[in-house]
Amino acid sequence: MTDAAPPRPDETYSYLGPAGTFTEAALKQVPEAAGKHWRSVNNVGEAFADVTSGRSIAAMIAIENSVDGGVSATQDALATVPGLRIAGEYLVPVNFVLVARPGTALDEVHVVNAHPVAYAQSRRWLEANLPDHGHIPATSNVQAAASLFESSNADAAVAPPGIVDHLDVEVLAEQIGDNPNAVTRFVLVTRKRAIPPRTGADKTSLIVELPDDEPGSLLAMLEQFSTRGVNLSLLESRPIGDELGRYRFVVDLDGHVEDERVADALLGLRRSSPNVIFLGSYPRADRREVEYHSKYDDEIFIEARDWLRGILSGEPEGD
Ligand SMILES: O=C(O)C(=O)C[C@]1(C(=O)O)C=C[C@@H](O)C=C1
């Protein structure tokens, strides 16, 4: 008898597991990942390491949620790990249930296991219904529930509603998330350099640092976008970490790097910022067409460049 061949790295996708997490639900939205090997990892760092070491072709990673904001571990890794690209974004509606080992009553719950991001999204319900509970952090929503059957001191766990298909748990409360319409945004991170072709409904992600101690440098950065009619859908600051008061900005903008107005804004940023990291241009999850004023159409930029080229080559003006 021979052992089965190990999964090929170019057919392996990493995700925060085990099976049943919201991250797995996001990966199910990727047609190319269907039928491939899905490697369950324990944290965001392990997912990134899989991609950088070539163990996986891509990793699905949570980057932002509508209740608790940006996932800082993801934003910081994208800013500091070289050579990464975002190949696509995926939205997953998230809501949570409180589960326990069968036979547990709600008033017997004193310690709750939860992924920190899920905990932050269920805080209001937990504080109202279990005011003196303690919290043990878990590596994922599914692992929070799985720990109830391992050597955990927790009495209950915050988990996705689908957990009942994976584990023999009892649901003590449903819809415990602070916002019933909460959504988590995931990104598929790869090492591949090829940028997905533009679709007209695209997003571009960047990390931008500002020059030190230059008054108005944040405004100057924003002007690079506003003077080209480029709309931002996300702007968050994260500490660079080397000393107090130094920040980098995580930027998502509407458009593709092949759009003239976006490319022109990137050139302006590159000239004025000490460090710009291009994380990728990719189709928007909602496929909503990007709207902008016609004065920022590609042709307007191309005409202006041709005009300048004409001047430089000595062509008479007006031709
Ligand atoms: O994928 C999961 O189920 C997770 O446990 C991770 C995660 C996250 O990192 O944001 C995913 C979605 C929810 O917002 C809460 C937790």
The ligand as an SDF file (V2000), in Angstrom:
LIG
                    3D

 16 16  0  0  0  0  0  0  0  0999 V2000
  -13.8410   32.8400   10.5040 O   0  0  0  0  0  0  0  0  0  0  0  0
  -14.2360   32.7530   11.6460 C   0  0  0  0  0  0  0  0  0  0  0  0
  -15.2540   32.1370   11.9500 O   0  0  0  0  0  0  0  0  0  0  0  0
  -13.4580   33.4210   12.7120 C   0  0  0  0  0  0  0  0  0  0  0  0
  -13.4380   32.9540   13.8060 O   0  0  0  0  0  0  0  0  0  0  0  0
  -12.7040   34.6800   12.4190 C   0  0  0  0  0  0  0  0  0  0  0  0
  -13.5160   35.9510   12.3930 C   0  0  0  0  0  0  0  0  0  0  0  0
  -12.5320   37.1810   12.2550 C   0  0  0  0  0  0  0  0  0  0  0  0
  -11.3330   37.0430   12.3190 O   0  0  0  0  0  0  0  0  0  0  0  0
  -13.0680   38.3050   12.0930 O   0  0  0  0  0  0  0  0  0  0  0  0
  -14.4060   35.9440   11.2170 C   0  0  0  0  0  0  0  0  0  0  0  0
  -15.6470   36.5300   11.2200 C   0  0  0  0  0  0  0  0  0  0  0  0
  -16.2140   37.1660   12.4240 C   0  0  0  0  0  0  0  0  0  0  0  0
  -16.1230   38.5810   12.2020 O   0  0  0  0  0  0  0  0  0  0  0  0
  -15.4570   36.8300   13.6400 C   0  0  0  0  0  0  0  0  0  0  0  0
  -14.2590   36.1770   13.6130 C   0  0  0  0  0  0  0  0  0  0  0  0
  1  2  2  0
  2  3  1  0
  2  4  1  0
  4  5  2  0
  4  6  1  0
  6  7  1  0
  7  8  1  0
  7 11  1  0
  7 16  1  0
  8  9  2  0
  8 10  1  0
 11 12  2  0
 12 13  1  0
 13 14  1  0
 13 15  1  0
 15 16  2  0
M  END
$$$$
